Amino acid sequence: MKNQTKIMVVDDELGICKNVEKILVKNDYYVVHTQSAGRALEMMKKESFSLLISDIVMPEMNGLELLKQVASEMPDTKTIMMTGYASTATAVKAIRLGALDYIPKPFTPDELRTTVNKALTGGLEQMSISDEQRDAIEIMDIDIDLRSGVTTNFQSQDKEIIVDEIVQTMEFHCSVGDMVCDVMEKLGTLCKTGLKKDYCPKIKAMEKKEPKLSSFNPKT
């Protein structure tokens, strides 16, 4: 093993696990992957890993549950989360729970390598938060119905949990979404999707929920 830096990758999609492993082994990292957060937790209790890269939306145990346990029981293990575009507010929860950063799907090999390198070399800092605040963060309601995979209420409950009596000002007005954004307030900048793709993931998520008119083709 050329590099003793060990990385645990967790995603319920095997293809994503294999792709992440393929990218990182080229940098001589030792990568272990599993499709189960519970299995990952068992393995991490037996073997030390420098970094955990985990998806957020997974069946049985979701990524936030895994993150919370790892932060409590294995504080030396750094964590990066992977998330879909519609889960930006949930990604903020992950950062408050101890994750160093999140990578929005889909991501490029360079984006993954850059984030991993920063995490392992100290280029990313963990958000300062009290144990009481961390314990108060709801980890079961992660904005997405795990049974159906359909985006649910994107803003209301997350605002109550993440935002501690925020006084919204124009300082946190996002020009991409043309609104005051709690993500911008917490991260100090636009979300990664806004910066990269020039559209608001919250608005896009709400648009997807709106019913579409089906086309009607009369019989001739």
C-alpha atoms as an extended CHARMM CRD file, in Angstrom:
* protein
*
       220  EXT
         1         1  MET       CA              0.0000000000        0.0000000000        0.0000000000  PROA      1               0.0000000000
         2         2  LYS       CA              1.7550000000        3.1670000000       -1.2060000000  PROA      2               0.0000000000
         3         3  ASN       CA             -0.3520000000        5.5330000000        0.8320000000  PROA      3               0.0000000000
         4         4  GLN       CA             -1.6690000000        4.6810000000        4.2810000000  PROA      4               0.0000000000
         5         5  THR       CA             -4.4880000000        7.2060000000        3.9850000000  PROA      5               0.0000000000
         6         6  LYS       CA             -7.6440000000        5.1090000000        4.1100000000  PROA      6               0.0000000000
         7         7  ILE       CA            -10.9860000000        6.3590000000        2.8240000000  PROA      7               0.0000000000
         8         8  MET       CA            -14.4240000000        4.8550000000        3.4260000000  PROA      8               0.0000000000
         9         9  VAL       CA            -17.0030000000        5.4920000000        0.6760000000  PROA      9               0.0000000000
        10        10  VAL       CA            -20.6920000000        4.8600000000        1.3680000000  PROA      10              0.0000000000
        11        11  ASP       CA            -23.4700000000        5.0340000000       -1.2200000000  PROA      11              0.0000000000
        12        12  ASP       CA            -26.4090000000        2.7280000000       -1.8210000000  PROA      12              0.0000000000
        13        13  GLU       CA            -25.6140000000        2.8640000000       -5.5600000000  PROA      13              0.0000000000
        14        14  LEU       CA            -22.7650000000        0.4780000000       -6.3130000000  PROA      14              0.0000000000
        15        15  GLY       CA            -21.8510000000        2.3300000000       -9.4970000000  PROA      15              0.0000000000
        16        16  ILE       CA            -21.1410000000        5.5390000000       -7.5730000000  PROA      16              0.0000000000
        17        17  CYS       CA            -19.0300000000        3.6630000000       -5.0290000000  PROA      17              0.0000000000
        18        18  LYS       CA            -16.9370000000        2.1130000000       -7.8000000000  PROA      18              0.0000000000
        19        19  ASN       CA            -16.5310000000        5.4190000000       -9.6500000000  PROA      19              0.0000000000
        20        20  VAL       CA            -15.3670000000        7.2400000000       -6.5210000000  PROA      20              0.0000000000
        21        21  GLU       CA            -12.9430000000        4.4120000000       -5.7670000000  PROA      21              0.0000000000
        22        22  LYS       CA            -11.6080000000        4.4550000000       -9.3360000000  PROA      22              0.0000000000
        23        23  ILE       CA            -10.9500000000        8.1970000000       -9.1400000000  PROA      23              0.0000000000
        24        24  LEU       CA             -9.2610000000        8.1660000000       -5.7400000000  PROA      24              0.0000000000
        25        25  VAL       CA             -7.0400000000        5.0960000000       -6.1770000000  PROA      25              0.0000000000
        26        26  LYS       CA             -5.2830000000        6.9960000000       -8.9520000000  PROA      26              0.0000000000
        27        27  ASN       CA             -4.0580000000        9.3110000000       -6.1900000000  PROA      27              0.0000000000
        28        28  ASP       CA             -2.7760000000        6.2650000000       -4.2790000000  PROA      28              0.0000000000
        29        29  TYR       CA             -5.5020000000        6.3760000000       -1.6400000000  PROA      29              0.0000000000
        30        30  TYR       CA             -6.6520000000        3.1170000000       -0.1030000000  PROA      30              0.0000000000
        31        31  VAL       CA            -10.4130000000        3.0300000000       -0.6730000000  PROA      31              0.0000000000
        32        32  VAL       CA            -13.0310000000        0.7670000000        0.8930000000  PROA      32              0.0000000000
        33        33  HSD       CA            -16.6770000000        1.0550000000       -0.1480000000  PROA      33              0.0000000000
        34        34  THR       CA            -20.0040000000       -0.3070000000        0.9810000000  PROA      34              0.0000000000
        35        35  GLN       CA            -23.6350000000        0.2800000000        0.0700000000  PROA      35              0.0000000000
        36        36  SER       CA            -24.8050000000        0.2410000000        3.6870000000  PROA      36              0.0000000000
        37        37  ALA       CA            -24.2670000000        2.9850000000        6.2710000000  PROA      37              0.0000000000
        38        38  GLY       CA            -24.7460000000        0.4420000000        9.0420000000  PROA      38              0.0000000000
        39        39  ARG       CA            -22.0800000000       -1.8260000000        7.5550000000  PROA      39              0.0000000000
        40        40  ALA       CA            -19.7550000000        1.1610000000        7.1530000000  PROA      40              0.0000000000
        41        41  LEU       CA            -20.1700000000        2.0020000000       10.8210000000  PROA      41              0.0000000000
        42        42  GLU       CA            -19.3090000000       -1.5710000000       11.8240000000  PROA      42              0.0000000000
        43        43  MET       CA            -16.1700000000       -1.5300000000        9.6670000000  PROA      43              0.0000000000
        44        44  MET       CA            -15.0670000000        1.8740000000       10.9550000000  PROA      44              0.0000000000
        45        45  LYS       CA            -15.3120000000        0.6800000000       14.5530000000  PROA      45              0.0000000000
        46        46  LYS       CA            -12.8550000000       -2.1150000000       13.7390000000  PROA      46              0.0000000000
        47        47  GLU       CA            -10.5220000000       -0.2090000000       11.4200000000  PROA      47              0.0000000000
        48        48  SER       CA             -9.3330000000        3.4130000000       11.4070000000  PROA      48              0.0000000000
        49        49  PHE       CA            -10.1590000000        5.5930000000        8.4020000000  PROA      49              0.0000000000
        50        50  SER       CA             -8.8410000000        9.0950000000        7.7450000000  PROA      50              0.0000000000
        51        51  LEU       CA            -11.8590000000       10.1560000000        5.6810000000  PROA      51              0.0000000000
        52        52  LEU       CA            -15.4940000000        9.1770000000        5.2460000000  PROA      52              0.0000000000
        53        53  ILE       CA            -17.2810000000       10.0730000000        2.0020000000  PROA      53              0.0000000000
        54        54  SER       CA            -20.9750000000        9.3280000000        2.3480000000  PROA      54              0.0000000000
        55        55  ASP       CA            -24.1640000000        9.8530000000        0.4170000000  PROA      55              0.0000000000
        56        56  ILE       CA            -26.9720000000       11.4780000000        2.4050000000  PROA      56              0.0000000000
        57        57  VAL       CA            -30.1050000000        9.7910000000        1.0820000000  PROA      57              0.0000000000
        58        58  MET       CA            -29.8620000000        6.0630000000        1.7990000000  PROA      58              0.0000000000
        59        59  PRO       CA            -32.3300000000        3.4290000000        3.0460000000  PROA      59              0.0000000000
        60        60  GLU       CA            -32.2350000000        2.0170000000        6.5940000000  PROA      60              0.0000000000
        61        61  MET       CA            -29.6030000000        4.4090000000        8.0050000000  PROA      61              0.0000000000
        62        62  ASN       CA            -29.2430000000        7.7150000000        6.1710000000  PROA      62              0.0000000000
        63        63  GLY       CA            -26.0200000000        9.6750000000        5.7840000000  PROA      63              0.0000000000
        64        64  LEU       CA            -26.8360000000       12.1730000000        8.5360000000  PROA      64              0.0000000000
        65        65  GLU       CA            -27.3300000000        9.3730000000       11.0640000000  PROA      65              0.0000000000
        66        66  LEU       CA            -23.9910000000        7.8850000000       10.0230000000  PROA      66              0.0000000000
        67        67  LEU       CA            -22.2940000000       11.2800000000       10.2070000000  PROA      67              0.0000000000
        68        68  LYS       CA            -23.6530000000       11.9800000000       13.6750000000  PROA      68              0.0000000000
        69        69  GLN       CA            -22.3840000000        8.6490000000       15.0330000000  PROA      69              0.0000000000
        70        70  VAL       CA            -18.9830000000        8.9930000000       13.3910000000  PROA      70              0.0000000000
        71        71  ALA       CA            -18.5780000000       12.5390000000       14.7410000000  PROA      71              0.0000000000
        72        72  SER       CA            -19.4180000000       11.2970000000       18.2340000000  PROA      72              0.0000000000
        73        73  GLU       CA            -17.5130000000        8.0050000000       18.2940000000  PROA      73              0.0000000000
        74        74  MET       CA            -14.6740000000        8.6570000000       15.8120000000  PROA      74              0.0000000000
        75        75  PRO       CA            -13.9190000000       12.3820000000       16.0390000000  PROA      75              0.0000000000
        76        76  ASP       CA            -10.5690000000       11.9980000000       14.2610000000  PROA      76              0.0000000000
        77        77  THR       CA            -12.2580000000       10.7800000000       11.0850000000  PROA      77              0.0000000000
        78        78  LYS       CA            -12.9600000000       13.6160000000        8.6680000000  PROA      78              0.0000000000
        79        79  THR       CA            -16.1680000000       13.5700000000        6.6670000000  PROA      79              0.0000000000
        80        80  ILE       CA            -17.4020000000       14.7520000000        3.2670000000  PROA      80              0.0000000000
        81        81  MET       CA            -20.9960000000       14.2500000000        2.1640000000  PROA      81              0.0000000000
        82        82  MET       CA            -22.4170000000       13.6610000000       -1.3110000000  PROA      82              0.0000000000
        83        83  THR       CA            -25.8520000000       15.0160000000       -2.1590000000  PROA      83              0.0000000000
        84        84  GLY       CA            -28.2350000000       15.6820000000       -5.0140000000  PROA      84              0.0000000000
        85        85  TYR       CA            -28.9040000000       19.2470000000       -6.1430000000  PROA      85              0.0000000000
        86        86  ALA       CA            -32.2990000000       19.3250000000       -4.4280000000  PROA      86              0.0000000000
        87        87  SER       CA            -30.7820000000       18.7060000000       -0.9950000000  PROA      87              0.0000000000
        88        88  THR       CA            -28.7240000000       21.8520000000       -0.4490000000  PROA      88              0.0000000000
        89        89  ALA       CA            -30.4270000000       22.7090000000        2.8510000000  PROA      89              0.0000000000
        90        90  THR       CA            -29.8230000000       19.1660000000        4.0730000000  PROA      90              0.0000000000
        91        91  ALA       CA            -26.1530000000       19.5580000000        3.1380000000  PROA      91              0.0000000000
        92        92  VAL       CA            -26.0300000000       22.5470000000        5.4900000000  PROA      92              0.0000000000
        93        93  LYS       CA            -27.3380000000       20.2520000000        8.2230000000  PROA      93              0.0000000000
        94        94  ALA       CA            -24.4620000000       17.8990000000        7.4490000000  PROA      94              0.0000000000
        95        95  ILE       CA            -21.9220000000       20.7070000000        7.8050000000  PROA      95              0.0000000000
        96        96  ARG       CA            -23.4230000000       21.6680000000       11.1540000000  PROA      96              0.0000000000
        97        97  LEU       CA            -23.2030000000       18.0250000000       12.2380000000  PROA      97              0.0000000000
        98        98  GLY       CA            -19.4800000000       17.9510000000       11.5070000000  PROA      98              0.0000000000
        99        99  ALA       CA            -18.9480000000       17.3700000000        7.7830000000  PROA      99              0.0000000000
       100       100  LEU       CA            -16.1410000000       19.4580000000        6.2980000000  PROA      100             0.0000000000
       101       101  ASP       CA            -17.8790000000       19.9420000000        2.9660000000  PROA      101             0.0000000000
       102       102  TYR       CA            -20.4020000000       18.4670000000        0.5560000000  PROA      102             0.0000000000
       103       103  ILE       CA            -20.1140000000       17.5260000000       -3.0940000000  PROA      103             0.0000000000
       104       104  PRO       CA            -23.2430000000       18.0420000000       -5.2080000000  PROA      104             0.0000000000
       105       105  LYS       CA            -24.0500000000       15.2410000000       -7.6350000000  PROA      105             0.0000000000
       106       106  PRO       CA            -23.1090000000       14.9050000000      -10.3850000000  PROA      106             0.0000000000
       107       107  PHE       CA            -19.4840000000       15.8900000000       -9.8220000000  PROA      107             0.0000000000
       108       108  THR       CA            -16.3360000000       15.6480000000      -11.8990000000  PROA      108             0.0000000000
       109       109  PRO       CA            -13.2040000000       13.6840000000      -10.9320000000  PROA      109             0.0000000000
       110       110  ASP       CA            -11.3360000000       16.9610000000      -10.4200000000  PROA      110             0.0000000000
       111       111  GLU       CA            -14.0360000000       18.2850000000       -8.0780000000  PROA      111             0.0000000000
       112       112  LEU       CA            -13.8800000000       15.1000000000       -6.0200000000  PROA      112             0.0000000000
       113       113  ARG       CA            -10.0820000000       15.0150000000       -5.8710000000  PROA      113             0.0000000000
       114       114  THR       CA             -9.8370000000       18.7020000000       -4.9670000000  PROA      114             0.0000000000
       115       115  THR       CA            -12.3410000000       18.4030000000       -2.1070000000  PROA      115             0.0000000000
       116       116  VAL       CA            -10.7260000000       15.2320000000       -0.7660000000  PROA      116             0.0000000000
       117       117  ASN       CA             -7.2300000000       16.7300000000       -0.9000000000  PROA      117             0.0000000000
       118       118  LYS       CA             -8.3830000000       19.8710000000        0.9190000000  PROA      118             0.0000000000
       119       119  ALA       CA            -10.1040000000       17.8080000000        3.6000000000  PROA      119             0.0000000000
       120       120  LEU       CA             -7.0660000000       15.6310000000        4.2250000000  PROA      120             0.0000000000
       121       121  THR       CA             -4.5000000000       18.4520000000        4.1680000000  PROA      121             0.0000000000
       122       122  GLY       CA             -6.3910000000       20.7920000000        6.4960000000  PROA      122             0.0000000000
       123       123  GLY       CA             -7.6870000000       23.0760000000        3.7690000000  PROA      123             0.0000000000
       124       124  LEU       CA            -11.2470000000       22.7410000000        5.0820000000  PROA      124             0.0000000000
       125       125  GLU       CA            -12.3170000000       23.7160000000        8.5820000000  PROA      125             0.0000000000
       126       126  GLN       CA            -15.1560000000       22.2160000000       10.5850000000  PROA      126             0.0000000000
       127       127  MET       CA            -17.9650000000       24.5620000000       11.5980000000  PROA      127             0.0000000000
       128       128  SER       CA            -17.8850000000       25.4900000000       15.2740000000  PROA      128             0.0000000000
       129       129  ILE       CA            -21.0770000000       24.3950000000       17.0230000000  PROA      129             0.0000000000
       130       130  SER       CA            -21.9480000000       23.3500000000       20.5720000000  PROA      130             0.0000000000
       131       131  ASP       CA            -22.8500000000       19.7640000000       21.4600000000  PROA      131             0.0000000000
       132       132  GLU       CA            -26.3330000000       20.9600000000       22.4510000000  PROA      132             0.0000000000
       133       133  GLN       CA            -26.9080000000       22.5670000000       19.0500000000  PROA      133             0.0000000000
       134       134  ARG       CA            -25.6110000000       19.4870000000       17.2590000000  PROA      134             0.0000000000
       135       135  ASP       CA            -27.8510000000       17.1790000000       19.2770000000  PROA      135             0.0000000000
       136       136  ALA       CA            -30.8630000000       19.3510000000       18.4490000000  PROA      136             0.0000000000
       137       137  ILE       CA            -30.4730000000       18.8990000000       14.6980000000  PROA      137             0.0000000000
       138       138  GLU       CA            -33.0850000000       16.5300000000       13.3180000000  PROA      138             0.0000000000
       139       139  ILE       CA            -31.4360000000       13.7690000000       11.3170000000  PROA      139             0.0000000000
       140       140  MET       CA            -34.4580000000       11.7330000000       10.2820000000  PROA      140             0.0000000000
       141       141  ASP       CA            -36.3120000000       14.3870000000        8.3030000000  PROA      141             0.0000000000
       142       142  ILE       CA            -33.8320000000       15.0940000000        5.5250000000  PROA      142             0.0000000000
       143       143  ASP       CA            -36.1740000000       16.7730000000        3.0460000000  PROA      143             0.0000000000
       144       144  ILE       CA            -36.5440000000       13.6950000000        0.9010000000  PROA      144             0.0000000000
       145       145  ASP       CA            -38.9810000000       10.8270000000        1.3540000000  PROA      145             0.0000000000
       146       146  LEU       CA            -36.6450000000        7.8140000000        1.4370000000  PROA      146             0.0000000000
       147       147  ARG       CA            -39.4070000000        5.4550000000        0.3960000000  PROA      147             0.0000000000
       148       148  SER       CA            -40.3490000000        7.2990000000       -2.7730000000  PROA      148             0.0000000000
       149       149  GLY       CA            -37.3030000000        9.4460000000       -3.4990000000  PROA      149             0.0000000000
       150       150  VAL       CA            -39.6030000000       12.4190000000       -4.0640000000  PROA      150             0.0000000000
       151       151  THR       CA            -38.5610000000       15.8390000000       -2.8190000000  PROA      151             0.0000000000
       152       152  THR       CA            -40.8420000000       17.0470000000       -0.0190000000  PROA      152             0.0000000000
       153       153  ASN       CA            -41.1790000000       20.3730000000        1.7790000000  PROA      153             0.0000000000
       154       154  PHE       CA            -37.8080000000       21.9140000000        1.0000000000  PROA      154             0.0000000000
       155       155  GLN       CA            -37.7160000000       25.0400000000        3.1080000000  PROA      155             0.0000000000
       156       156  SER       CA            -40.0850000000       25.1440000000        6.0750000000  PROA      156             0.0000000000
       157       157  GLN       CA            -38.8370000000       22.5300000000        8.5520000000  PROA      157             0.0000000000
       158       158  ASP       CA            -35.1890000000       22.9400000000        7.6160000000  PROA      158             0.0000000000
       159       159  LYS       CA            -35.3830000000       26.6580000000        8.3560000000  PROA      159             0.0000000000
       160       160  GLU       CA            -36.7560000000       25.9460000000       11.8250000000  PROA      160             0.0000000000
       161       161  ILE       CA            -33.9210000000       23.5350000000       12.5810000000  PROA      161             0.0000000000
       162       162  ILE       CA            -30.9480000000       25.1260000000       10.8540000000  PROA      162             0.0000000000
       163       163  VAL       CA            -31.6560000000       28.7940000000       11.2810000000  PROA      163             0.0000000000
       164       164  ASP       CA            -31.3930000000       29.9720000000       14.8960000000  PROA      164             0.0000000000
       165       165  GLU       CA            -33.6480000000       33.0230000000       14.9100000000  PROA      165             0.0000000000
       166       166  ILE       CA            -32.0410000000       34.4420000000       11.7750000000  PROA      166             0.0000000000
       167       167  VAL       CA            -32.8170000000       38.0740000000       11.0650000000  PROA      167             0.0000000000
       168       168  GLN       CA            -32.9030000000       37.9340000000        7.3030000000  PROA      168             0.0000000000
       169       169  THR       CA            -31.2700000000       40.9290000000        5.6640000000  PROA      169             0.0000000000
       170       170  MET       CA            -30.2870000000       41.8860000000        2.1530000000  PROA      170             0.0000000000
       171       171  GLU       CA            -26.7380000000       40.8770000000        3.0700000000  PROA      171             0.0000000000
       172       172  PHE       CA            -27.7610000000       37.3100000000        2.3030000000  PROA      172             0.0000000000
       173       173  HSD       CA            -29.7560000000       38.0650000000       -0.8190000000  PROA      173             0.0000000000
       174       174  CYS       CA            -28.9400000000       35.5880000000       -3.5790000000  PROA      174             0.0000000000
       175       175  SER       CA            -28.9610000000       37.1480000000       -7.0380000000  PROA      175             0.0000000000
       176       176  VAL       CA            -29.3260000000       33.7270000000       -8.6800000000  PROA      176             0.0000000000
       177       177  GLY       CA            -32.5520000000       32.8330000000       -6.8830000000  PROA      177             0.0000000000
       178       178  ASP       CA            -33.5360000000       36.4840000000       -6.2950000000  PROA      178             0.0000000000
       179       179  MET       CA            -34.2900000000       35.8450000000       -2.6170000000  PROA      179             0.0000000000
       180       180  VAL       CA            -32.7550000000       35.8620000000        0.8470000000  PROA      180             0.0000000000
       181       181  CYS       CA            -31.1490000000       32.4310000000        1.2930000000  PROA      181             0.0000000000
       182       182  ASP       CA            -30.4510000000       30.5630000000        4.5350000000  PROA      182             0.0000000000
       183       183  VAL       CA            -27.7160000000       28.5620000000        2.7800000000  PROA      183             0.0000000000
       184       184  MET       CA            -25.8940000000       31.7650000000        1.8880000000  PROA      184             0.0000000000
       185       185  GLU       CA            -26.2780000000       32.9760000000        5.4910000000  PROA      185             0.0000000000
       186       186  LYS       CA            -24.6830000000       29.8350000000        6.8950000000  PROA      186             0.0000000000
       187       187  LEU       CA            -21.9490000000       29.2550000000        4.3220000000  PROA      187             0.0000000000
       188       188  GLY       CA            -21.1170000000       32.9080000000        3.6910000000  PROA      188             0.0000000000
       189       189  THR       CA            -21.4530000000       32.4180000000       -0.0600000000  PROA      189             0.0000000000
       190       190  LEU       CA            -23.7990000000       31.0510000000       -2.6870000000  PROA      190             0.0000000000
       191       191  CYS       CA            -24.3900000000       27.3090000000       -2.6920000000  PROA      191             0.0000000000
       192       192  LYS       CA            -22.1510000000       25.2950000000       -4.9990000000  PROA      192             0.0000000000
       193       193  THR       CA            -24.9220000000       24.7250000000       -7.5020000000  PROA      193             0.0000000000
       194       194  GLY       CA            -25.6090000000       28.4410000000       -7.7770000000  PROA      194             0.0000000000
       195       195  LEU       CA            -21.9290000000       29.1990000000       -8.3090000000  PROA      195             0.0000000000
       196       196  LYS       CA            -21.3590000000       26.4140000000      -10.8000000000  PROA      196             0.0000000000
       197       197  LYS       CA            -24.6110000000       26.1100000000      -12.7400000000  PROA      197             0.0000000000
       198       198  ASP       CA            -26.0590000000       29.6060000000      -12.3110000000  PROA      198             0.0000000000
       199       199  TYR       CA            -29.4760000000       28.4010000000      -11.1370000000  PROA      199             0.0000000000
       200       200  CYS       CA            -31.1270000000       28.0550000000       -7.7380000000  PROA      200             0.0000000000
       201       201  PRO       CA            -31.5780000000       24.4230000000       -6.5950000000  PROA      201             0.0000000000
       202       202  LYS       CA            -34.4270000000       25.4190000000       -4.2650000000  PROA      202             0.0000000000
       203       203  ILE       CA            -36.4300000000       26.9810000000       -7.0850000000  PROA      203             0.0000000000
       204       204  LYS       CA            -35.6640000000       24.0350000000       -9.3550000000  PROA      204             0.0000000000
       205       205  ALA       CA            -36.8500000000       21.6150000000       -6.6680000000  PROA      205             0.0000000000
       206       206  MET       CA            -40.1110000000       23.5120000000       -6.2660000000  PROA      206             0.0000000000
       207       207  GLU       CA            -40.6260000000       23.5920000000      -10.0230000000  PROA      207             0.0000000000
       208       208  LYS       CA            -40.2480000000       19.8110000000      -10.1790000000  PROA      208             0.0000000000
       209       209  LYS       CA            -43.0420000000       19.4330000000       -7.6070000000  PROA      209             0.0000000000
       210       210  GLU       CA            -45.5130000000       21.4320000000       -9.6860000000  PROA      210             0.0000000000
       211       211  PRO       CA            -47.8390000000       19.1590000000      -11.6790000000  PROA      211             0.0000000000
       212       212  LYS       CA            -47.1750000000       19.1280000000      -15.3940000000  PROA      212             0.0000000000
       213       213  LEU       CA            -49.9620000000       19.2520000000      -17.9480000000  PROA      213             0.0000000000
       214       214  SER       CA            -50.0530000000       16.0810000000      -19.9480000000  PROA      214             0.0000000000
       215       215  SER       CA            -50.3950000000       16.4380000000      -23.6780000000  PROA      215             0.0000000000
       216       216  PHE       CA            -53.7200000000       15.3710000000      -25.1840000000  PROA      216             0.0000000000
       217       217  ASN       CA            -53.7840000000       13.7930000000      -28.5870000000  PROA      217             0.0000000000
       218       218  PRO       CA            -57.3270000000       13.3220000000      -29.8360000000  PROA      218             0.0000000000
       219       219  LYS       CA            -57.9780000000       10.1540000000      -31.7840000000  PROA      219             0.0000000000
       220       220  THR       CA            -58.4880000000       10.6400000000      -35.4610000000  PROA      220             0.0000000000
